[in-house]
Amino acid sequence: MEIKRLDKLPKRVIIPLAQHKGTPCIPMVKKGDSVVIGQKIGDSKDSYSSSVHSSVCGVVHSIEKAPHPDGNKVLSILIDTIESEEKVPFSPMKNPSQKDLIEIIKNSGIVEHYGVPTQTVLKPEGKKIDIVLINATSSEWIGGKFKAPLEYSTQMLDALQLLMKAAGASKGAIVIRSDDHESIAAFEEFKLKGKQLIVAPLIGNRRIGYYLKDRESNILVVSQERIYGKRILNFFTYNVTGRKVPQGCTPADVGVAICSVKSAKAVYDAVHEGKPYYETYVSLEGFVNCPSHVVVRIGTPFKDVIEACGGNSITSGKLIANGMRTGVAQYTDEVPVTKTTTRITFQKLEDVDIDETIACTHCAACVDVCPVELLPNKLAALADQGRFDECHQVYIDNCIECGNCSVVCPSKIPILQLIRYAKDAIEKAYEDIPGKESSNLKLGCCGGE
């Protein structure tokens, strides 16, 4: 796949000090300071934080709250760029210990696409990880450009072993899509411990445990259909390992760590090149004359990404971060690319769905397409009325936020947005969450009222 590197520097980058779930970083620079590429400019406070690095050479313009792709404003370091490729010295490390690896990952600023610092995924407090999975089923989580398919498989298998060592895990697997013939061919060219690697399909109830015994190996590459969704981790864990994650828990509670191709590649680069995480890979969609995938310096405003690719203006359309179904619509194109940015989508005004929402007809189309067998219509109705306790009782936390329900709803009800609203309220323990008094939904047969 062709991946273009954006060589044109933006006039200013905006680097948020919170590009992860957890404690924001502490600024290590001040207004007027000069910085170079790879320099640490935000220090992590604890294991739930991840360091931040400059992606450009320049001068710190200010440290202030700035727009973020998640829709909020967060404390950010604004840097006026200069034309220079000066970098801090990168220090590769040979045969790092488990403790060294965790520190490298933390100090390199590596974060999963779902916002959790990678060192926290691998070494969760008070929990033991025995299986590490690399989810390579989605093209949105690009790992980088490789000169040859064999280079991709070699680096990914090396990265898996580094992740396993960091976690203290005895087993690991790379999970690819069953229709990704290029990746399957790349891995099947590889020899692991002198044996030809075979990509094993996860079919029916067959999980990786079967192949671990059959192959007498602690490392596997398996294939399955892509699982689409924003919060797929628990579902993905069960589908691959057969381990059920209890409601309100995470894969770490059953001994599983899940990383993406993007973070696995970043770990490989951090260990073998000493390179911190200051650039990322982003998919582009809906722009005229733009490549499908670009390498972008973290902190580059969306506007500059679009202009550098020869893309069109967003004044007559809708700009979305991280996918049409599950992403966040942007109110400005001045938001920066962050570590969790996977996709930038432009939707023409005539393609924007502006149909009015009507009352639920209880057609159950959303129920039919739900991959985890929930009742999305009921969850949406309860959420819309602020009945969050009842949402929790009917397993709203199990929603993987795939967006299938919203797509098929003939009443055009924003089911996914309502479910997210309720999940956020539950997560915040109802603090500052006002009850909704108005509703265009009726519970009817689904709620009894």
Backbone torsions as a table, in degrees:
resi	resn	phi	psi	omega
1	MET	NA	140.7	-179.2
2	GLU	-80.6	127.4	177.4
3	ILE	-125.4	116.9	-177.6
4	LYS	-91.2	136.6	174.3
5	ARG	-92.7	129.6	178.7
6	LEU	-77.3	103.8	-177.6
7	ASP	-84.1	-25.9	-179.5
8	LYS	-73.4	123.0	-178.9
9	LEU	-79.1	138.7	170.4
10	PRO	-71.8	157.1	177.9
11	LYS	-65.3	-31.0	-178.9
12	ARG	-148.2	138.4	173.4
13	VAL	-107.8	152.0	179.7
14	ILE	-121.0	108.8	-174.7
15	ILE	-110.6	103.0	-179.6
16	PRO	-63.7	144.2	176.9
17	LEU	-84.8	-4.6	175.1
18	ALA	-129.0	91.8	175.4
19	GLN	-111.2	27.4	-175.0
20	HIS	-153.6	163.8	172.8
21	LYS	-83.5	121.0	-177.6
22	GLY	139.3	-167.1	-175.8
23	THR	-66.8	128.6	177.1
24	PRO	-61.6	155.3	179.3
25	CYS	-73.1	159.2	175.1
26	ILE	-94.6	127.3	180.0
27	PRO	-60.5	137.4	177.8
28	MET	-108.5	3.5	179.1
29	VAL	-130.0	169.4	177.0
30	LYS	-136.1	170.3	-179.0
31	LYS	-55.3	131.2	179.1
32	GLY	95.7	-12.4	179.4
33	ASP	-71.3	144.4	173.3
34	SER	-90.4	141.7	180.0
35	VAL	-132.5	159.0	176.8
36	VAL	-126.1	169.3	-177.1
37	ILE	-62.5	131.8	177.4
38	GLY	87.3	-4.4	-179.6
39	GLN	-72.3	135.0	178.2
40	LYS	-73.3	122.7	-178.7
41	ILE	-117.4	-7.7	176.5
42	GLY	-140.9	123.9	-174.8
43	ASP	-99.2	137.3	-179.5
44	SER	-78.2	139.1	-177.6
45	LYS	-82.1	-38.1	-172.4
46	ASP	-151.9	-170.7	-176.4
47	SER	-70.0	-15.8	178.7
48	TYR	-95.7	14.4	179.2
49	SER	-125.4	160.4	-176.8
50	SER	-140.5	131.4	-174.5
51	SER	-59.6	155.8	-179.7
52	VAL	-122.4	138.6	-176.9
53	HIS	-124.3	154.2	175.3
54	SER	-74.0	138.6	178.6
55	SER	-100.0	-2.2	-176.3
56	VAL	-140.7	168.6	166.0
57	CYS	-93.5	139.8	-179.5
58	GLY	172.0	-163.4	-178.5
59	VAL	-124.1	134.1	-179.9
60	VAL	-66.1	116.8	179.7
61	HIS	-78.9	-44.0	-179.3
62	SER	-169.7	166.7	170.7
63	ILE	-123.9	109.2	-173.1
64	GLU	-154.1	169.7	176.5
65	LYS	-74.7	132.5	-177.1
66	ALA	-138.0	160.2	-179.7
67	PRO	-58.8	146.4	-179.3
68	HIS	-129.7	147.3	-178.4
69	PRO	-59.7	-17.4	179.3
70	ASP	-80.7	0.6	176.6
71	GLY	100.7	-7.7	-179.9
72	ASN	-102.7	176.8	168.8
73	LYS	-110.2	131.9	-178.8
74	VAL	-129.5	156.5	178.7
75	LEU	-61.7	126.8	-173.5
76	SER	-138.6	157.1	175.1
77	ILE	-102.9	119.1	-179.9
78	LEU	-98.6	124.8	-175.6
79	ILE	-122.0	124.5	172.3
80	ASP	-80.3	122.9	-170.9
81	THR	-83.4	155.1	170.8
82	ILE	-128.5	153.8	-177.8
83	GLU	-74.9	93.5	178.8
84	SER	-160.5	148.4	177.1
85	GLU	-114.6	23.7	178.5
86	GLU	-64.0	133.6	-178.9
87	LYS	-124.7	156.9	169.9
88	VAL	-69.0	153.9	177.4
89	PRO	-63.2	127.5	176.7
90	PHE	-90.0	137.9	-176.0
91	SER	-122.4	96.9	175.2
92	PRO	-63.4	158.0	178.9
93	MET	-130.5	128.3	178.5
94	LYS	-93.2	132.7	176.9
95	ASN	46.9	59.0	178.8
96	PRO	-68.9	150.0	176.0
97	SER	-77.0	172.9	178.1
98	GLN	-59.2	-44.9	179.5
99	LYS	-63.1	-41.7	178.1
100	ASP	-60.2	-43.2	-178.3
101	LEU	-61.9	-43.8	179.3
102	ILE	-61.7	-41.0	178.9
103	GLU	-67.9	-39.9	178.2
104	ILE	-61.1	-46.6	-178.7
105	ILE	-62.7	-43.8	-179.6
106	LYS	-65.2	-48.1	-176.7
107	ASN	-74.0	-21.4	177.0
108	SER	-82.7	-8.8	175.9
109	GLY	75.6	32.6	-175.9
110	ILE	-83.7	128.8	-175.8
111	VAL	-132.0	143.0	175.7
112	GLU	-73.1	158.1	-178.2
113	HIS	-61.4	-21.2	179.2
114	TYR	-93.5	9.6	168.3
115	GLY	96.7	-5.8	-179.0
116	VAL	-90.1	131.2	176.8
117	PRO	-56.2	136.3	-173.8
118	THR	-61.5	-35.3	179.9
119	GLN	-66.2	-27.9	177.3
120	THR	-73.4	-35.9	176.9
121	VAL	-63.7	-41.7	-175.4
122	LEU	-81.4	-30.8	-176.0
123	LYS	-131.9	65.7	-179.4
124	PRO	-70.2	141.7	-176.0
125	GLU	-63.4	126.4	176.2
126	GLY	75.5	11.2	-178.2
127	LYS	-130.8	152.2	-178.0
128	LYS	-112.9	124.7	178.1
129	ILE	-97.4	128.6	176.6
130	ASP	-120.1	-9.3	176.0
131	ILE	-133.7	131.5	173.6
132	VAL	-113.4	130.4	178.4
133	LEU	-117.3	136.2	169.6
134	ILE	-104.8	115.5	-179.8
135	ASN	-85.1	104.3	179.4
136	ALA	-113.2	31.2	-175.8
137	THR	-89.6	-10.1	-175.7
138	SER	-118.2	132.1	178.6
139	SER	-69.5	-13.8	179.5
140	GLU	-73.6	-20.4	-177.4
141	TRP	-102.5	70.3	-173.7
142	ILE	-71.6	139.9	179.9
143	GLY	-95.2	-14.5	-178.9
144	GLY	132.8	175.8	-179.7
145	LYS	-95.4	131.4	-178.9
146	PHE	-119.1	144.4	-176.0
147	LYS	-67.3	-31.5	-178.5
148	ALA	-149.1	153.2	179.2
149	PRO	-53.8	-37.5	-178.7
150	LEU	-65.7	-31.2	177.3
151	GLU	-64.6	-39.4	177.6
152	TYR	-60.5	-50.9	-177.9
153	SER	-65.3	-38.5	179.5
154	THR	-62.8	-46.9	-178.3
155	GLN	-68.5	-37.8	-179.7
156	MET	-67.2	-40.1	178.1
157	LEU	-68.2	-37.6	175.2
158	ASP	-63.4	-44.4	179.4
159	ALA	-61.8	-40.3	178.6
160	LEU	-59.5	-42.8	180.0
161	GLN	-67.5	-34.4	175.4
162	LEU	-66.0	-42.9	178.9
163	LEU	-64.1	-40.4	178.2
164	MET	-63.3	-42.0	179.3
165	LYS	-64.7	-42.2	179.1
166	ALA	-63.1	-36.4	-178.7
167	ALA	-84.5	-16.0	-173.0
168	GLY	72.7	28.4	-176.6
169	ALA	-91.2	146.5	-179.4
170	SER	-92.9	-15.2	-176.5
171	LYS	-134.6	153.7	178.3
172	GLY	-156.6	157.2	179.4
173	ALA	-151.4	145.8	170.8
174	ILE	-104.4	128.0	-176.7
175	VAL	-110.4	117.5	179.7
176	ILE	-116.5	166.9	180.0
177	ARG	-74.9	143.3	-179.1
178	SER	-67.7	-20.2	177.9
179	ASP	-100.3	8.5	178.8
180	ASP	-90.2	77.6	-173.2
181	HIS	-65.2	-31.4	179.6
182	GLU	-64.9	-44.9	179.4
183	SER	-68.7	-40.3	178.3
184	ILE	-59.5	-45.1	178.9
185	ALA	-63.2	-37.9	-179.2
186	ALA	-64.1	-43.6	-179.0
187	PHE	-72.5	-33.5	-178.6
188	GLU	-76.7	-5.7	170.3
189	GLU	-80.8	-17.6	-171.7
190	PHE	-85.4	145.7	173.7
191	LYS	-110.2	123.0	-179.8
192	LEU	-108.3	115.3	-177.3
193	LYS	55.0	40.0	176.1
194	GLY	84.0	-6.9	-178.8
195	LYS	-106.6	142.6	177.7
196	GLN	-65.6	128.6	-179.2
197	LEU	-75.3	136.4	177.5
198	ILE	-120.2	130.3	177.0
199	VAL	-81.9	116.5	-174.2
200	ALA	-93.4	130.4	-179.6
201	PRO	-81.0	138.0	173.2
202	LEU	-90.5	101.4	-174.3
203	ILE	-118.6	135.4	177.9
204	GLY	60.0	-127.0	-179.9
205	ASN	-93.8	8.1	-178.5
206	ARG	-78.1	121.7	-179.5
207	ARG	-112.9	-178.3	-175.4
208	ILE	-67.2	-22.5	178.7
209	GLY	-58.4	-36.1	178.9
210	TYR	-61.7	-45.9	-176.7
211	TYR	-75.0	-30.7	176.6
212	LEU	-60.6	-39.2	177.7
213	LYS	-74.9	-42.9	-175.2
214	ASP	-66.4	-40.4	-176.2
215	ARG	-89.3	-11.1	-176.7
216	GLU	52.8	47.1	-179.6
217	SER	-138.1	150.4	178.3
218	ASN	-96.9	1.8	179.0
219	ILE	-129.1	131.5	-177.8
220	LEU	-133.5	157.9	164.3
221	VAL	-122.8	123.4	-176.8
222	VAL	-126.2	164.0	179.8
223	SER	-129.2	150.5	177.0
224	GLN	-157.9	172.1	174.1
225	GLU	-68.7	150.6	179.8
226	ARG	-65.2	136.1	173.0
227	ILE	-103.5	116.2	-174.9
228	TYR	-101.2	131.9	176.2
229	GLY	163.5	159.2	-176.8
230	LYS	-81.3	-32.1	-178.7
231	ARG	-124.9	66.9	-173.0
232	ILE	-92.1	-1.6	-165.6
233	LEU	-57.5	-47.6	-177.9
234	ASN	-66.6	-42.4	178.7
235	PHE	-64.9	-43.4	178.7
236	PHE	-61.1	-42.2	179.3
237	THR	-58.0	-47.2	-179.4
238	TYR	-66.9	-41.6	-176.4
239	ASN	-63.8	-34.1	-176.5
240	VAL	-91.9	-41.4	-173.7
241	THR	-105.8	-20.2	-174.9
242	GLY	83.7	0.7	180.0
243	ARG	-86.6	127.1	-180.0
244	LYS	-87.7	127.8	179.2
245	VAL	-92.6	118.1	-179.2
246	PRO	-60.2	154.0	-179.8
247	GLN	-58.8	135.3	180.0
248	GLY	84.5	1.3	-179.4
249	CYS	-111.5	176.7	179.9
250	THR	-123.0	168.2	177.3
251	PRO	-53.7	-30.1	178.9
252	ALA	-60.2	-28.1	180.0
253	ASP	-69.1	-17.4	175.6
254	VAL	-115.5	19.0	172.3
255	GLY	83.1	22.4	-176.7
256	VAL	-119.3	134.7	173.0
257	ALA	-115.2	132.2	-178.7
258	ILE	-118.4	122.9	177.6
259	CYS	-119.9	161.8	178.2
260	SER	-99.0	168.8	175.0
261	VAL	-60.3	-39.6	-177.6
262	LYS	-61.0	-47.0	-179.3
263	SER	-72.5	-34.3	177.7
264	ALA	-62.0	-43.3	177.2
265	LYS	-63.6	-39.6	179.4
266	ALA	-64.4	-38.3	176.7
267	VAL	-65.5	-43.5	177.6
268	TYR	-57.5	-47.3	-179.2
269	ASP	-65.9	-38.1	-178.9
270	ALA	-65.3	-38.4	-178.5
271	VAL	-78.4	-49.0	-172.3
272	HIS	-85.5	-21.8	179.2
273	GLU	-118.5	-15.6	-174.9
274	GLY	74.8	18.7	-174.0
275	LYS	-87.2	123.6	175.2
276	PRO	-76.0	171.3	-174.8
277	TYR	-88.7	88.1	-178.9
278	TYR	-122.1	-0.4	173.2
279	GLU	-139.5	156.8	-175.3
280	THR	-143.2	174.1	-176.1
281	TYR	-113.2	126.8	-173.4
282	VAL	-127.7	137.7	173.7
283	SER	-89.2	142.4	177.5
284	LEU	-116.3	142.6	-174.6
285	GLU	-145.5	130.0	174.3
286	GLY	91.1	-0.5	-179.8
287	PHE	-95.5	140.6	178.0
288	VAL	-76.6	134.9	175.0
289	ASN	66.3	16.1	178.5
290	CYS	-97.7	146.1	171.8
291	PRO	-68.6	162.9	-178.4
292	SER	-71.5	-32.8	-175.0
293	HIS	-137.9	141.7	-179.8
294	VAL	-136.4	149.8	171.0
295	VAL	-93.6	122.0	-172.6
296	VAL	-125.0	139.4	173.0
297	ARG	-72.2	131.2	179.5
298	ILE	-60.6	135.0	-177.6
299	GLY	102.1	-10.9	178.6
300	THR	-68.6	124.7	177.9
301	PRO	-61.1	145.9	177.9
302	PHE	-52.2	-38.9	-178.2
303	LYS	-57.4	-41.7	-178.5
304	ASP	-72.3	-33.6	176.3
305	VAL	-62.3	-46.2	-178.3
306	ILE	-63.8	-46.1	-178.0
307	GLU	-66.9	-38.7	-179.2
308	ALA	-65.7	-26.3	179.7
309	CYS	-91.6	1.5	-177.4
310	GLY	75.7	22.9	-177.2
311	GLY	-76.7	174.6	-176.2
312	ASN	-92.3	166.9	179.8
313	SER	-70.4	151.3	179.2
314	ILE	-98.3	7.8	-176.0
315	THR	-65.8	-20.6	-178.2
316	SER	-116.0	34.2	-179.6
317	GLY	-165.3	-160.0	-173.9
318	LYS	-125.3	132.0	-179.8
319	LEU	-107.8	128.5	-174.7
320	ILE	-127.3	135.2	176.0
321	ALA	-99.1	128.1	171.8
322	ASN	72.9	40.1	166.8
323	GLY	103.7	146.0	-177.7
324	MET	-63.7	-42.0	-173.7
325	ARG	-78.6	-45.5	-169.0
326	THR	-115.9	2.6	-175.9
327	GLY	-81.6	-174.1	-177.8
328	VAL	-117.6	124.6	176.6
329	ALA	-69.3	137.9	-175.0
330	GLN	-98.8	140.8	177.5
331	TYR	-92.1	-6.6	177.3
332	THR	-151.9	152.5	176.4
333	ASP	-93.6	11.5	177.4
334	GLU	-90.9	3.4	176.7
335	VAL	-70.8	146.5	-176.4
336	PRO	-92.6	155.9	168.0
337	VAL	-68.7	131.0	179.1
338	THR	-118.9	-179.3	-179.4
339	LYS	-64.7	-23.6	-178.4
340	THR	-98.6	5.9	177.2
341	THR	-78.9	121.0	179.1
342	THR	-112.5	-27.1	-174.0
343	ARG	-151.9	142.0	172.2
344	ILE	-121.3	122.7	-175.1
345	THR	-120.8	136.3	173.6
346	PHE	-113.4	130.5	179.5
347	GLN	-118.8	122.6	179.0
348	LYS	-62.8	151.9	-176.3
349	LEU	-57.1	-39.2	-178.7
350	GLU	-70.4	-16.4	179.5
351	ASP	-94.8	-7.6	-179.3
352	VAL	-73.9	128.7	-178.8
353	ASP	-75.5	111.6	-178.8
354	ILE	-117.8	21.1	178.0
355	ASP	-64.1	144.6	179.4
356	GLU	-77.6	144.1	177.5
357	THR	-77.1	137.5	174.1
358	ILE	-120.3	173.7	-177.4
359	ALA	-64.0	147.4	178.4
360	CYS	-60.3	133.1	179.5
361	THR	-96.5	1.1	-179.8
362	HIS	57.3	40.3	179.9
363	CYS	-76.7	-17.5	177.9
364	ALA	69.8	15.9	176.8
365	ALA	-61.5	-37.3	180.0
366	CYS	-66.7	-33.7	178.7
367	VAL	-67.0	-40.3	-177.9
368	ASP	-63.0	-33.3	-174.5
369	VAL	-97.4	-3.9	-178.2
370	CYS	-70.2	119.3	-176.7
371	PRO	-72.0	-15.9	-179.6
372	VAL	-113.2	16.2	170.6
373	GLU	59.4	44.7	173.0
374	LEU	-93.9	-178.4	174.5
375	LEU	-114.2	82.3	-174.3
376	PRO	-58.0	-36.6	-179.6
377	ASN	-63.5	-40.0	178.6
378	LYS	-68.2	-42.6	179.2
379	LEU	-61.5	-42.1	179.7
380	ALA	-64.0	-42.2	-179.6
381	ALA	-65.0	-43.9	178.7
382	LEU	-65.1	-40.9	179.6
383	ALA	-64.4	-41.6	-177.8
384	ASP	-64.4	-24.6	179.7
385	GLN	-100.1	7.0	176.5
386	GLY	71.7	22.9	-177.9
387	ARG	-95.1	70.5	-170.0
388	PHE	-72.0	-33.2	177.3
389	ASP	-59.5	-42.1	-180.0
390	GLU	-69.1	-34.1	174.6
391	CYS	-59.4	-43.8	-179.4
392	HIS	-63.6	-37.9	-177.8
393	GLN	-68.4	-25.3	179.6
394	VAL	-104.9	29.4	166.1
395	TYR	66.4	43.4	178.2
396	ILE	-63.4	-28.0	-179.9
397	ASP	-64.6	-19.0	179.6
398	ASN	-78.5	-9.7	178.7
399	CYS	-63.1	129.0	-179.7
400	ILE	-94.0	3.0	176.4
401	GLU	58.0	46.6	178.8
402	CYS	-77.8	-24.2	179.1
403	GLY	84.8	0.5	-179.0
404	ASN	-58.0	-37.5	-176.6
405	CYS	-63.8	-43.8	-179.9
406	SER	-66.2	-34.7	-178.3
407	VAL	-65.1	-41.6	-173.5
408	VAL	-90.7	-8.7	-174.1
409	CYS	-66.1	116.2	-180.0
410	PRO	-71.6	-18.3	179.1
411	SER	-87.9	-1.7	178.9
412	LYS	59.3	33.6	177.3
413	ILE	-77.9	132.9	179.3
414	PRO	-76.4	70.1	-172.3
415	ILE	-60.1	-47.4	-177.8
416	LEU	-60.9	-43.1	-179.6
417	GLN	-63.0	-38.7	178.2
418	LEU	-66.7	-40.4	177.9
419	ILE	-63.5	-42.3	178.0
420	ARG	-63.1	-39.6	178.7
421	TYR	-57.3	-45.9	-179.6
422	ALA	-68.7	-41.0	179.7
423	LYS	-63.2	-39.3	177.2
424	ASP	-64.7	-39.9	179.6
425	ALA	-63.9	-42.8	179.2
426	ILE	-65.0	-42.0	-178.9
427	GLU	-63.4	-35.5	-179.3
428	LYS	-87.9	7.5	178.4
429	ALA	55.2	38.5	174.0
430	TYR	68.7	10.4	179.4
431	GLU	-69.8	125.1	176.2
432	ASP	58.5	26.6	177.7
433	ILE	-107.1	103.0	-178.8
434	PRO	-71.6	144.1	175.3
435	GLY	-70.1	142.8	-179.9
436	LYS	-87.2	127.5	-177.1
437	GLU	-93.1	-32.1	-177.5
438	SER	-98.8	151.6	180.0
439	SER	-156.5	139.4	173.7
440	ASN	-104.3	14.4	178.7
441	LEU	-110.3	147.8	174.3
442	LYS	-121.9	132.3	-176.5
443	LEU	-68.3	-38.2	177.7
444	GLY	50.7	-131.8	-175.8
445	CYS	-68.3	-20.8	-175.9
446	CYS	-83.6	-18.6	-176.6
447	GLY	-132.2	-12.7	175.9
448	GLY	80.7	15.7	-177.5
449	GLU	-137.1	NA	NA
